[in-house]
């Protein structure tokens, strides 16, 4: 036996609501509302098969209910019969234009009302069924196509050089949904050994010294809804660890459940080719970013300092002496920058004549100023070739690591400080400290003469 359909009656007059209930409750479940606002709340929370709607009501009238229904897709399939004592053809046209299925005048004949209800419900069911049949045929057509697309997509993923994995995390439990052949080659497992395996520890395989780094980076990415980028050591099947960079994005998020994908880059494989700048021997930009991320995710990261260094007037070196001599100048400057810092600090060439240094232990404002003055002195140089001279200097920006800051935020702050220094006379340094900024100018009057051979 078919379940009774549910009709919502919205009318501000109690007698009318009771009349509808008495006339229809044998065939239908009846719910009533005293005004349009109540009717909308009910339609938002309960399944309604048909709405009988009065037009003139307090708080919210029938016209506004129809407008609200038309603006909310989840309500548009609820058929509406307007029942009104108002004899106004313009009003009748308006409610039909707003989506009402029928209009019945008060007072009404119960038999006529029942027949109109049956007609409207039957008509709407036929429309819904037709749409469902059309959708079913469309889905059946797409199913065949999708099988082809899935096969092609898997083939594409397996030919991507980087390792790609699709994963699901529930609390601390992780399940690999898909892993391409590059992941298998990288870590030494077969795809069958990866896919479908459930690990109780989401950080399985991560080197014990790097677990905190990965965990902090993941928590920050999930809470900020940003992509995860982290560098760490991961264990291979043979027990050895390799350095990898993981970039991961979240595709679905529910309570205690996350679905996403990750792209692994084998840093060990790329290290010999890509970790160092071939001209200066310093770290290149990509490797520098990865190493800085590791430092930022350590517990004692607060107070580390990032130096952004840009050479002044370097273009004149290339213009006067040519690019070969320009390369020699960059190599000389790189040595001088490295000489100011400790072996454990990270020094990199990140662009043409731009350098970056991360001091890997907390730095006071005074110590940062001392390092800046040493840099300004070491980089105030005059290069000579025969009788020509070109002098260069440095514009420096310094920013300090604050709790929870990302590499991008730290880099942006130091870069803006360096830009400010360059715009305010060059050969100077702006320290962007907590709550204040200080500009320091070089006190060196004469440059160091460096002959170019």
N, C-alpha and C positions, 0 to 999 in steps of 0.2 A: 504493500500500500504506500502510495506517495505521501511524503511528509507535507503537512500544511504549509502553504506559503505565508509569509509575514507581511502584513500591511501596516504602515505607519500613518496614523491620522493626525494631522496638524490643524487644530481649530481652537480658537480661544474661548468658545462657548461650550461649557460642560455638557449641556443638553444635547448639542450636536454630536459631541464625541460619544456620548452614551447611545445615541441613535445609530451611529455607524457601527458601534460594537454589537448592539442588539441585532442589527440587520446582517452582519457579516461573520460573526464569530463561529457560526456552525461550519463554515467552509475555510476560514482563514484565522491565523493568529493575529490578534490586534494589539498594537502598541500605540499609545496616544501621546501627543505633545501639545502644550498650551500656547506655544508661539513658535516662530520660525527658528529662533536661537536654540530652543530645546530640540526641535526636529533635526537640526544640523548635527548637534552633539550625538544624537541617537544614530544617525546615518554614519557618523564617523566611527562608531564603536560596535554597531550590530549589523548583521546582514539583513537588508530590507529588500523585499521583492517588488513593492509598489508603494508610492507615496500619494495619499489623498491630501490635498493642500488647499486650505482656505487662503484667500487673498488678503482680507483686511484683518490684521492681528497686531497686538501691541508688541513692543520690544523689537521685533523683526518681522516684516510682512512677507507675504507669499512671493511678491516680485523679487525681493532681495534673496529669498531662498533659491529661486530659480537661477538668479545670476550667480550665486555662490556655487550651486550645483554645476553650472556650465563651466565654471573656472577650475573645477577639481575633477580630474579624470576618473578618480575612483568612484565618483557619484554619478557620472554621466550615463551609466547603464541602468540606473534606477528609473523605471517609468513613473510618470506623474500624471495624475488626474486632478485638475483644478475644479473645486466645487465652490461656487460663489452665488450670492444673492444679487450681486451687482450686475445690472443689465447695461453693458457697455461694450459695443462691438470693437472699439479701439483697444480696450483692455484685453478682450479675448484674442485679438490678433497679436498683441504684445506677448501674452503668456505662451502662445503657440510658437512665436518666433524665438522665445527664450528656451524652448525645448519641451514644453508640456505636451503630452500625448493626446489629451482630450480635455474638454471643458463640459461640466455638468452644472445646470442651473438648480438653485434651491428655490422652492422645495422640490425634491426629486422623488421619482418612483423607485422603490427598492429593487423591483425586478429589472428595470432599465439599468440601474446602477450596477447590479451584479453582472448583467450581460456586457456592459461596457468594460468592467474590470476584467472579465474573462478575455474579451477581444484584445485589450491592451497587453495583458500578460502573454497571451498566445502569440501576438504579433512580435513582441520584444524577444520572446524565446526563439522564434523562428529566425530573427535577425542574428541573435547571438550564435545559434547553431550554424547558420550559414557562414559566419565569420570564422567559427571554429573549424569547420570543414575546409574552408579556404586555407587557413593556417596549417592544418594537418597536411594537406597536399603540398603546401610550400615546404614544410619541414621534411616531408618524405623526399622531395626533390633535392633539398639541400643536404640531406643525410648522405646520399651517394656522392655529391660533390665534396662534402666535408671529408670523407674517407680519403679521397684523392689529395685534398689540401693538407690533411694531417700527415700523410705519407711524404709529400713534398716538403712540408715544414720540418719534419724530423730529419730528412736528408739534408736540408739547408743547415740546420743546427749542427749536424755532425761534420759539416765541412767548414764551420767557423773555426779559425785558429785558436781563439780563447776558449776556456772551459766554461760551459753554461749549464747551470743546474736549476731546476724548479723544486721548491721545497715547501713543506708545511710544518709550522711550529705550534705545538700546543703546550702552553706553560714552558717547561724546559725540555720537552720532548720534540725531536725533529724527525721527519720522514722525508726521504728524497723521492719526489714524484717522477722526475726525469733528469738524466745526466747525459751530456753528449760525449762523443768519443774522445774529445780533447781532455775532459775531466778524467776519463779512464787512463789515458796515457800519462797525464800529469802525476796522478797519485798511485798508479799501478794496479788499480782494481778494474774488473770487467764491469760493463754497464749492468749486467744481471746482478752483480754483487752490490751495486749501489741502489738501484731502483727498488722502491718498496720497503727498503730496510728502515726499521724504526729504531732510533737510538734514544736512550733515556736522557742522555746529556747532549744538549744542543751544541756544546763546544767540543764534542768528541774530536780528537785528532789535533786540536790546537795545542801548541807547546805550552807547558805549565807556566812559563814566564810571560807568555803573551795572552793568557786567558783573561786577565783583568782588562788589558787593553781592548780586546775584542768585545768583552761584555759591556764596558763603558761606552764604546762607540755604538754598539747595537742599541743600548738603552737610549742614548741621545738621539739616534736616528728615528727610533719608534716614537719617542715622545714628541719630537718636532715634526714628524711626518716627512722627513727628508730622506734622500738616498744615503745608504751606508757606504762609506769608503774607509777601508782599514787594511793595514799591512801587518802580516804576522807569519809565524812559522807553522806549517801544517805537516802532520806525519803521513808518510807514504806507506804502502803495504810492506815494504822491506824494512820498516822501522826507522828509516832516515827522515829528517825534517828538511823541507824546502821552504824558502821564503815565497809567499804569494801575496798578491794584492786582490782583495775582494771588493767588488762594487755590487751592491744589492739594492733592489727596489721592492716595495710592498705593493701587491696587486689587490689583495683582499684582506680586510681586517675585521675580526669579530672579537667578542669577549673571550680572552684566553686562547685565541687562535689567530695566526697570521699565515698568509700564503704569499710567497714572493719568488723572485728569481735572482740568481747571483751570477756574476761573470768573474772568473778567476784568471789572473795573469801570473805566470810563473816568473817571478822576479829573478830567481837563481839562473834561469835560462837566459834571461835578458841582461843580467847584471854586467857580464863582461862587455857587452855591446853598448849598454845604455846607461850605466850608473854614473859614469864620469864624462865630463866635458873633454873632448879630445884635444882642444887647444890649451886649456889651462890646467887640466888634471883635477879640477874641482868637481864636486857633484853637479850633475845637470838638474834641471828644474823638476823633472818627473821624480827622480830618485830623492831629491831634497824634500819634496812634498810628502812622500811616503815616510821618510825618516822623521820628519817633523810631526806627522800624525801619531807616530809611535810615542814620541816624547810628550805630546799633549794629552795622551790617554793615561799617562802615569800618575800616581797619586800626588807626587810632589811637583806637579807642572807649574803651579802658580808662581809667578815671579820670574819665569824664564823670559829672555829678551830676544826680540827679532830685529836685526839691523837690515834696513833696506838701503843699498848704496848705489848711486847712479853717478857715472863720471860726467864731469862738466867739460865741454869743448872737445869731446873725443872726435866729433865729426871733422874737425880741422886736421886731425892727424891723418885720417884717410884722404882728405882732400889735398893736403900738402905733400904727404910722403907716399901715399898709396896703401892698399889694403894689406900687403905683406908686412909693412912696418906697423900698420894698425894692429895686426895679430900679435906682433912682438910686444907692443905696448900693453895689450890686454894680458899677455902672459906675465909681464913684469908687474902689473898692478895686482894680479891674482896672488903672486908670491907675497907682495907687501900686505895685502889684506890678511892672508893666512898667518903671517908672522905676528899679527896683533892678538890673535886668539889662541886658545889651547888646542891640543890635538883632539880632544874629545868634543869640541864644538863643531857644529855642522856649517861648512862653508861651501857656497854654490855660486856658479854663474848661471843666472836664470834667463838672460837675454843677451843682446849684442854687447852693451857696455853696462849691464846691470848685474849686481851681485847681491847675495843675501846670506846672512849669517844668523844661526840660532845658537845662543849661548845656552848650553844644556844643564846649567845649574842656576838656582835663583840669583838674581842680580839686583843690587841696590841702585838707586838713582845715581849715587856718586860714582859707583864703579862703571855704570853705563856711560856717564859723562867722560870718565877717564879713557875708556875704550874709544869713544867718539873723537876725543882730542888726538889720540894716537893715530887713528885712521886719517883724520884731516891732515896731520903732519906727514904721514907716509904717502898720501895720495896727492900732495901738492907738488907736482913734478913738472919739469921743463925738459922736453925732449929735443935734442939737437941733432941735426944732420947737415954736415958742412956748415954753412953760415945761417941756416934757417933754424928757427926755434918755434915750438908750439907748447904752451903751458896748459896743463890739465889740473883739475881739482875734483872734489867730490861733494855731492849733496846727499845728506844722510837723514833717514827717518828711523826712529826707534819706537817700538811698541812692546808692551809687557803682556805676558799671558795672564788672563784672568780666569777664574773658575768657570769651567764649562764652555769656554770659547773654542771655536773651530779654527782650522787652518785658514779658511777663507776670511773669517772676521779679523784674525790677527794680521794676515797679509794686507788686507785692505787698510787697516789702521796705520801700519808702518808705511805703506805706499803713499797714503795721503800726507803723512808727516814728511816724507821725502820730497813730495811734490811742493809742499809749503816751503821747505828749505830752499829748493831750487828757485822758486818764485820770489824769494826774499834775499837775493844776492849771491846764491851759490857759495861754495866753499864753506858750508856751515851745516849744522845738525839741529833737527827738531826732535826733542824727546817728548813723546806723548805718554806721560805718566798718569797714575790714578788721580783724576780730578784737576790736573793742570798740564800745561805744555810749556817747555822751556826751549828757547832758541840759543844755540851756542855757535859763535863764529870762531874761525881759526885764528890763533894768535901768531901763527908763523908768517913772518914778513917775506922771507926769501924762499923760493922753491928749490927742491933738490934737482940738480942738473943730471940728466941721464943721456949719454950719447947713444945715437942709433948708428949701428955699423952696417 
